[in-house]
């Protein structure tokens, strides 16, 4: 499976106006912010045709969403944005990231707060036609 190059992470950091240091093992998880969720959703939408940027922005959006106590208010926009972003290229590494966030083998009580949304996205992707 192909994963994004390091330079794409640096591009994503620059576009998002976020720090990136070599010691950051889990960027973008480490720089996620629930307060900037909609900014990050906008970046995910704007760069959905670039699977490498989508890879980084996907984690940034989902981790930021996890921080929101009002996550339910963002369900519809997250569902549609993540579906459109991943569906634009259907890159295997993006599907793999969705599988990680979906925690398909775990009960929802043991999964991420965003796992129900991600599971719904995966379901929609599975039953929709690929875009050409």
Protein Blocks (a to p, Z undefined) as FASTA:
>chain_A
ZZddfklmmmmmmmnopacdfklmkbcklmgcfklmmmmmmmmmmmmmmmklmmmmmmmm
mmmmmmpmklmmmmmmmmmmmmmmmmmnopaklmmmmmmmnommbcfklmcfklmmmmmm
mmmmmmpccdZZ
